[in-house]
Amino acid sequence: MSSLSVLPLCHRPPVWGRAARQPPGLLLAPCRAFSNNKIMVELDESSGVATMKFKSPPVNSLSLEFLTEFCISLEKLENNRACRGVIITSAVPKIFSSGLDITEMCGKSTEHYAEFWRAVQEMWLRLYGSNMVTVAAVNMRLVGVAQGHALAEGKRWEAATRCCRFKDTFVNVVGHRVAERSLQLGSLHPAPEALKFGLVDELVPEEKLQEKTGAVMAQWLALPDHARQLTKSMMRKAVLDRLVAHREEDIQNFISFVSKESIQKSLRMYMEMLKKKKG
């Protein structure tokens, strides 16, 4: 069965002057590993490639704790001169991420909403502006912000796309018309459509995913570091700068939107529906 996979999320090389390493094919056994409650990281120092695996069952939802641990893990890799690239995938079978954790947006204080949305912003800023080559191996179901621009179902989608600069990334990837239609309809694109629109670069059988991801990583790491850095900065700096400049305004917009009684009512209804489905 095919899966959404091998999506280059963001790329910027290591610091100038860092010696180039042999690009990886199939990843070898890791030389170093670290883990927290939600994220597991394995770094193969011989190739300079780390694998970051989401391990927050049942669906790897992006809670405040998850987002915080993601940023800490990414920062550790950024600060490790041995790491040139990171592959992001899931340790939960058949699930990549369900997107923003709806419980973080329902029945909480305005202070909590602000803290949560700041963590969402931080995740996006760190990932989109990462120093490393970053590739997503999306193993099966994805309905979230794990790609940095595909935002989740129902009110999770609406809140995130109306109140943040994520839509800029989405528009850059798929074009204005497809982005506008997708966001207004809250569309969840099946794999063939995602490929057609450019949300993913390739569809790969699950058993071939690791091999293909290694090959894609090798392709990016074979490029001159300084050229990759300059190109990445040129293409993404304006979008990053816009969020940084309007970060507090963006947080207040999110709080104002998600605090509305109509939105809270919709979120409560959605949560009740999920509880009944589980029951």
C-alpha positions in Angstrom: 0.0 0.0 0.0 1.3 3.4 -0.9 2.0 6.1 1.7 2.5 9.8 1.8 6.3 10.1 2.0 9.6 11.7 1.3 8.7 15.3 1.6 11.6 17.8 1.9 10.4 20.1 4.6 13.2 22.5 5.0 16.9 22.7 4.4 19.8 24.7 5.4 23.3 23.2 5.7 25.6 23.2 8.7 27.8 26.1 9.5 30.3 27.3 6.9 33.5 25.3 6.8 32.1 22.1 8.1 33.7 19.2 6.4 31.4 17.3 4.0 30.6 13.7 4.9 29.8 10.7 2.7 26.1 11.1 1.7 24.0 8.2 3.2 22.2 5.6 1.2 20.4 3.2 3.5 20.9 4.4 7.1 23.3 2.4 9.2 22.9 1.5 12.8 22.9 4.7 14.9 26.0 5.7 16.9 24.1 7.9 19.4 20.5 8.1 20.6 18.4 10.1 23.0 14.8 10.0 23.9 12.1 11.8 25.9 8.4 11.0 26.5 7.2 11.9 23.0 10.2 11.8 20.6 13.0 9.3 20.0 16.1 10.4 18.1 18.9 8.2 16.7 22.0 9.8 15.1 24.3 8.0 12.8 27.5 10.1 13.1 29.2 8.3 10.3 26.7 9.7 7.8 25.7 12.8 9.7 22.0 11.8 9.5 19.6 11.6 12.5 16.2 9.9 12.5 13.5 11.5 14.7 10.6 9.3 15.5 7.3 10.4 17.0 6.2 8.0 19.8 3.1 9.5 21.3 0.3 6.9 20.7 -2.4 6.6 19.7 -2.1 9.2 17.0 1.0 11.5 17.7 -1.2 14.5 18.4 0.7 17.8 18.7 0.1 18.6 22.4 2.0 21.3 24.3 4.3 18.7 25.7 4.9 17.1 22.3 5.7 20.5 20.7 8.1 21.4 23.5 9.9 18.1 23.3 10.1 18.4 19.5 11.8 21.8 19.7 14.2 20.5 22.3 15.1 17.5 20.2 15.6 19.6 17.1 17.8 22.1 19.0 20.0 19.3 20.3 20.6 18.1 16.7 21.2 21.7 15.5 23.9 22.1 18.1 25.6 18.8 17.2 28.2 19.5 14.6 28.1 15.8 13.6 24.5 16.1 12.3 23.8 17.4 8.8 20.3 16.1 8.2 17.3 14.7 10.0 14.6 12.3 8.8 11.3 12.8 10.6 9.0 9.8 10.8 6.7 7.9 13.3 7.3 5.0 15.6 3.5 4.5 15.8 2.3 1.9 13.2 0.2 3.4 10.4 0.1 6.9 11.9 2.3 9.9 11.3 0.4 12.6 13.1 -3.2 13.6 13.8 -2.3 17.2 14.0 -2.9 19.8 16.7 -4.2 18.3 19.9 -7.8 19.5 20.2 -7.8 19.2 24.0 -5.2 22.0 24.1 -7.8 24.4 22.6 -10.9 23.5 24.5 -12.0 24.7 27.9 -8.6 26.2 28.8 -7.5 29.6 30.0 -6.3 32.4 27.7 -2.9 32.0 29.3 -2.8 28.3 28.2 -4.0 29.2 24.7 -1.1 31.7 24.5 1.4 29.2 25.7 0.2 26.5 23.3 0.2 28.7 20.3 3.6 30.1 21.1 4.8 26.5 21.1 3.2 25.9 17.7 4.9 28.9 16.3 8.2 27.8 17.8 7.9 24.4 16.2 7.2 25.9 12.8 10.0 28.5 13.0 12.6 25.9 14.1 11.6 23.4 11.4 11.1 25.8 8.5 14.3 27.6 9.3 16.4 24.6 10.3 20.1 24.5 9.7 19.8 20.8 8.6 18.5 19.0 5.6 15.1 17.8 6.8 13.1 15.1 5.1 9.7 13.7 6.2 9.1 10.0 5.8 5.3 10.1 6.3 4.4 6.5 7.1 0.6 6.3 6.3 -2.0 8.5 7.8 -1.4 12.3 8.1 -4.0 14.9 9.0 -1.9 17.4 10.8 0.6 20.2 10.8 3.5 17.7 10.8 4.5 18.9 7.4 4.4 22.5 8.5 1.6 23.5 6.1 -1.1 20.8 6.1 -3.4 21.6 8.9 -5.9 19.3 10.5 -9.5 18.5 10.3 -12.5 20.7 11.4 -11.8 23.5 13.8 -8.1 22.5 14.2 -7.6 23.3 10.5 -9.6 26.6 10.7 -7.9 27.9 13.9 -4.4 27.2 12.6 -4.9 28.6 9.1 -6.8 31.7 10.0 -4.5 32.8 12.8 -1.0 32.0 11.7 1.5 32.3 8.8 1.2 28.6 8.0 -1.0 29.5 5.1 2.0 31.3 3.5 3.8 28.0 3.4 0.8 26.2 2.0 0.3 28.8 -0.7 4.0 28.6 -1.7 3.7 24.8 -2.1 0.4 24.3 -3.9 -0.5 27.7 -5.3 -3.1 30.3 -4.2 -6.2 28.7 -5.8 -5.6 25.2 -4.5 -4.7 26.5 -1.1 -7.8 28.8 -0.8 -10.1 26.0 -1.9 -8.5 23.4 0.4 -8.5 25.7 3.5 -12.1 26.9 3.0 -13.3 23.4 2.6 -11.1 21.9 5.2 -10.0 19.3 2.7 -8.0 16.2 3.6 -6.3 15.2 0.3 -5.8 11.5 -0.4 -2.3 10.4 -1.4 -2.8 10.8 -5.2 -4.1 14.3 -4.8 -1.4 15.2 -2.4 1.2 14.1 -5.0 -0.6 16.0 -7.7 -0.7 19.2 -5.7 2.9 19.0 -4.5 2.2 18.3 -0.9 4.5 15.3 -1.2 7.2 14.6 -3.7 6.8 10.9 -4.1 4.5 8.0 -3.1 6.5 5.0 -1.9 5.4 1.5 -0.8 5.8 1.3 2.9 8.4 -1.4 2.7 10.6 0.8 0.4 10.2 4.0 2.5 13.4 3.8 4.5 15.4 3.0 1.4 13.9 5.9 -0.6 14.2 8.3 2.2 17.9 7.5 2.5 18.3 8.1 -1.3 16.6 11.5 -1.1 18.7 12.5 1.9 21.8 11.5 -0.1 20.7 13.7 -3.0 20.4 16.8 -0.8 23.6 16.2 1.1 25.5 15.8 -2.2 25.0 19.5 -2.9 27.5 22.1 -1.8 26.7 23.2 1.7 27.1 27.0 1.2 24.9 26.9 -2.0 22.1 25.1 -0.2 22.3 27.5 2.7 22.1 30.6 0.5 19.2 29.2 -1.6 17.2 28.2 1.4 17.6 31.5 3.1 16.7 33.4 -0.1 13.5 31.4 -0.6 12.3 31.3 3.0 13.6 34.3 4.9 10.6 36.6 4.0 8.0 34.1 5.3 10.0 33.5 8.5 10.5 37.2 9.1 6.8 37.9 8.8 5.9 35.6 11.6 8.7 36.8 13.8 7.6 40.4 13.3 3.9 39.7 14.0 4.3 36.9 16.5 2.5 38.5 19.4 -0.3 39.7 17.2 -0.6 36.2 15.8 -1.0 34.8 19.3 -3.7 37.3 20.2 -5.6 36.5 17.0 -5.5 32.8 17.9 -6.7 33.5 21.4 -9.5 35.7 20.2 -10.6 33.1 17.7 -10.4 30.0 19.7 -12.0 31.6 22.8 -15.3 32.4 20.9 -18.2 30.5 22.4 -19.2 29.2 18.9 -15.8 27.7 18.4 -15.7 26.2 21.9 -19.1 24.7 21.3 -17.9 23.1 18.1 -14.8 21.8 19.7 -16.8 20.3 22.6 -19.1 18.6 20.1 -16.2 17.2 18.2 -14.6 15.8 21.3 -17.9 14.2 22.3 -18.1 12.6 18.9 -14.6 11.2 19.3 -15.5 9.8 22.7 -18.6 8.0 21.3 -16.5 6.6 18.5 -14.0 5.2 20.9 -16.8 3.8 23.1 
